[in-house]
Amino acid sequence: MTYAKILCTGLVAGLIAAAEATATPAWCDSVDLPASIGGSVQAQLRQGWLHVWRVDADSQELWHTILGRADQPGRIEKPNPFTVVVHHPDGQSHIRDNINRSRLSGHRQAKEGEPFPGLETGASDPAVQAQSTYQSADESPRTHLTRWQRDHWVWAGSGPSDASFHTVVRLAPILTIPQRKTLETLTADQAILQWDRAEFTDDGQTFSVRYISSREKEVMQQRHAVEKGAVPFEMDIERWLQPVAGHEDLNSLGQLQGKVVLLDFWATWCNPCVAKLPYISELYERYRDQGFVVISLHSAWRADDLDDFVGRHDYAFPIALDTGETFRRYGIEPGGPIPHYILIDRDNRIALVNDLPTEEQIKALLQAGS
């Protein structure tokens, strides 16, 4: 018996006990996914509502939906090793995960005017960066799509309000600035969210999702080169000591499109790094009004004296403490080699790698986009 089956059996025992007291039927079932992918798809009756979700090999939830009210068991079908369908007993509501194609689709019961339990999203976690909410036109049922960031991934939730979701999906990794413009919009009958190659559409009952799998994320990272002309990797900031002027809540390089940006990977314990800071400060002061931005990213390793160091120096450029993720994305080990520099042009493309740019190079990029 697999761990998922054992867990499910235990949950059923608890639910049956509750059902005897409330006269509500209880049911739980699951199906394992191929070993090359890992994890399982699980379904369960919770207080008269049919929940369906998928977990990965580490038991982390990848998506979760509430198909609707139910007083009878549902049914899990596995047409092939890489496709799982969970059917609601009403014969119409269902959810299908085509794992090899990274496609999730389904049909829920309408929940017009009826309160339902909603899904926990972790949106109250301070590590979550709430991004935006879009809703369909003022018709029934109204659909809200909300996007946020958590654990280096973009997540999306849909539901009748931005605080009550019936579907939550881990949509795409935060690796690079989206190469396809992010679209968050609404039509007369549905809400649409696109993040690079990922997409989520929902009209309140029928939904369709193209998500990025962990395996696809690994391939994306392997194929992405940190070289001239490439899209830069996104940052992952632990905290700002000195934020970017006008962007105090900056959480994406995409917000700086139209600027020339210098990423400076450094640390207080790196003497060559510290020796370059006065020159970087001089460049910043000279060209900041023309659209030049410096983001000085301190290593997450041995950062105990960072606040004291910043307090003792009068550098005007933005300084942030990295989580360690940005260094990793750019292939920089926690202990170096640093300093390391990435110069990004106004179109969010890498213009220079590793070397500290000259004044002439910065001026050329500023003039090219002005």
Steps between C-alpha positions, in 0.01 A plus 500: 500500500645839399542789740218685321267202546594467868441871552172479316389200708577691818309802378203282410496354851489848648240620253278197558503573872398857427242380248332280759448809712386728217332246268726623219656232274879497487727371224866524405706345221830560320704381203879498478679662208789333313826477694671729247267778617405397850216610718131426471156640424262482795129558551296533817159596629532775759181602676295436190742654247712303251865611512763384249872579515840387377822471699855452374758243611579720804131520600482865392162603360508602131132572443174472691138549398153466649275337239176561689257361751471121522325246718641196319855384418669627189705289264868513397588380150846451352460463120877471460804529732524877445133603510275509806132595501290543813124490445238660722197278567277750315644359175604841366749664734854365466868590487762360261879526535694413183836482671723454197341804334485704824132566439233521768133546413165444656141593566368594843152543637372856501530661843277800447399657827588193703777522760767235459813418700758652266867399489794596717760681289758615748441856379531626856856368517741799500714312247215520248504793261142569391508627145162576348139392466290508183134408470259427221231749407218565743297194404408182683710319605772760546854362483810638666851391403772595746874464447767490772855376558610238751797265526653625171178423308211700361171371640147574382163460665149537363172543678195719553715754687869576552473356851309178425650262243361177361819424301867566582785408261879529511527661161862574401850541646644845559818456298516778247301808416213357294604495135135519400325800649294411804130532424240545770168599353132422486234447241124497531501147633846400623824613663836427335849496649819431302852480638750426225402151378250437779131590472188484716148570368184469707134591452388392846415143405726387214874559534814422302861523621834463326751470786878455511609172659810453716659298221434779250644750747825302514521495120433874484781566748746274317428660163512856624842656454625805687647667195465815293152534353337256744207579727637546854401279789271659756625610841396348831547757775512423871467869590590846378742710703472786251213455250485618141370858494143502374480120532507448875310170463702377201472124459566451128758623251210532258388806696820674387446451128614815325792545741862393467565275801828388653483195728800501732561168680720574799568448873661696782762225546607530134775764485490543118121546525529772763781671307266544198209651695622864482527474120151344479365776723658761275342348188163483672507861614606618154239311293207423730296789359545358149351162590795311649421274798745308717384203709777389732418142604684379808566128537279310746818343635673679788273802494494569875689828473315634195277745690797638691702536179219688321452722804867599495505593129309762313416307184187631329439206266246226587630212714323171569571173676453199273320185616772302325264413215612784270866404541409137424302590187794692360739215579686679781603290799425640851870570554571641156653564260397859550476783417280407208305743285201471267410805291144504363378729222172690476332204328578265791774318312846421631755739349814404695599209725761481776702814430431831668369726221684809394345842499495490118305174497238638736466822302457304176213293645331805645522683168383198302169487681437868551 
